[in-house]
Amino acid sequence: MTATMTDTPPPAAPKAPGASQGTGRSLGRILVIVAGALLLLAAVRMITDSNQLDSSGQVGAALGLAVPIGLAGLAGLWSERAGVVNIGLEGMMILGTFGAGWVGWQSSPWLGLLCGVGFGVLGGLVHAVATITFGVDHIVSGVAVNLLALGATQYLAKLFFADGGAAEAGGNPKQSPPADSLPDVTVPGLSDGLASIEKHHWFLVSDLAGIVGGLITNLSVITIAAVLLFVGSWWLLWRTPFGLRLRSCGENPVAAESLGVNVYRYKYAAVAVSGGLAGLGGAFLALVTSHTYLEGQTAGRGYIGLAAMIFGNWRPGGLAMGAGLFGYSDALQLRNGGVTVHALLLLLVVLLALLAGWKLYKKAVVQGVVSAAMAALVLVWYLLTDEVPSDFVGATPYVVTLLVLSLSAQRLRMPKADGMRYRKGQGK
């Protein structure tokens, strides 16, 4: 009897003698980079006297803004690892915001949370039927999901929130009545101690206290769930037979089918999970950020989540870093943004100078000279101004998105069959 992927997995290849050493070197390299980044950030804070750069308030705001972006990116990762491009994440997030707001104000925020996830799954299944069953182009289907979700929620909001008990409770055609809050979690004692250390503004010590304090103070339960979902997704997709089969559908579905994998089933499962995660990101916006459904409150976070996924090279760790970066840049406009962004200009000068040196060392003269020229221009901007205009601060998240994607484009590797139509038996 022929062995299949669903019956008996092939024997694992023996590890190379230096595999564990390579893993140790990678971990050591990551720790060195993190330590260097912390030292550089602390030095910039001391030089510019911009204590909001890594304060607990700034880090906490960045974390809150990063969660919906990260969940949208994780949703895209699940879908695209199975070979289905999901441009419809924005629409699925919109469905999640409406479902959470609609049910949340009438009953409990926990039921609203479940309904937000359910509405997202519904959007994911619509996309799955169109792309997997009927073979519709993935981009066309995703755009259609976005338009349908926007139109449907606008109509339903006017239908359910504009009059009657909803209007008396504070609803109107563009928003739902407020829902109760989900519980927050704070580490008792430790948060107060770190806040005390942060106020002294000591070099590096206060920076670490501010960062850690922002990560353990007033955490929403959805934030904690999002962290667990990232870890769980990594383990499930890269450490289990289920994940191997799902990823094989995104790399070579014909070969996966020849080994007994039900490709349709795995693609449907991945896109349904993708919709649920996007809906959870929308529910976060409705129940944590604003406690109400608001028309247009996703504000393109589904697309930024896709950018974070691409920045992370379709892996959860890189995706989390990208979501954190975009959340941090978005949080700048909430806390003395003009002064803080001006301080970050000095950090950008240092990074561009280091990039120029690295490119010149690698004999990439043109790229090194361009990086050095950009560093000089940004330095002049920093020296001649005291604050960045508010209009530029508001555009910072989108500028960061473009810069990150342009700088990371050369090292990306998407799943080989991502976005391709698949029909059962096409390899015969």
Sequence and secondary structure as in RCSB ss.txt:
>XXXX:A:sequence
MTATMTDTPPPAAPKAPGASQGTGRSLGRILVIVAGALLLLAAVRMITDSNQLDSSGQVGAALGLAVPIGLAGLA
GLWSERAGVVNIGLEGMMILGTFGAGWVGWQSSPWLGLLCGVGFGVLGGLVHAVATITFGVDHIVSGVAVNLLAL
GATQYLAKLFFADGGAAEAGGNPKQSPPADSLPDVTVPGLSDGLASIEKHHWFLVSDLAGIVGGLITNLSVITIA
AVLLFVGSWWLLWRTPFGLRLRSCGENPVAAESLGVNVYRYKYAAVAVSGGLAGLGGAFLALVTSHTYLEGQTAG
RGYIGLAAMIFGNWRPGGLAMGAGLFGYSDALQLRNGGVTVHALLLLLVVLLALLAGWKLYKKAVVQGVVSAAMA
ALVLVWYLLTDEVPSDFVGATPYVVTLLVLSLSAQRLRMPKADGMRYRKGQGK
>XXXX:A:secstr
    TTTS        TTHHHHHHHHHHHHHHHHHHHHHHHHHHHHHHT TTTT HHHHHHHHHHHHHHHHHHHH
HHHHHHTT   TTHHHHHHHHHHHHHHHHHHS HHHHHHHHHHHHHHHHHHHHIIIIIS   HHHHHHHHHHHHH
HHHHHHHHHHHSSHHHHHTT BTTB        EE  TTHHHHHHHHHTTT TTHHHHHHHHHHHHSSEEHHHHH
HHHHHHHHHHHHHHSHHHHHHHHHHH HHHHHHTT  HHHHHHHHHHHHHHHHHHHHHHIIIIISSS BTTTTTT
HHHHHHHHHHHTTT HHHHHHHHHHHHHHHHGGGSSHHHHHHHHHHHHHHHHHHHHHHHHHTT HHHHHHHHHHH
HHHHHHHHH SS  HHHHHHHHHHHHHHHHHHHGGG    TTTT    TTTT 
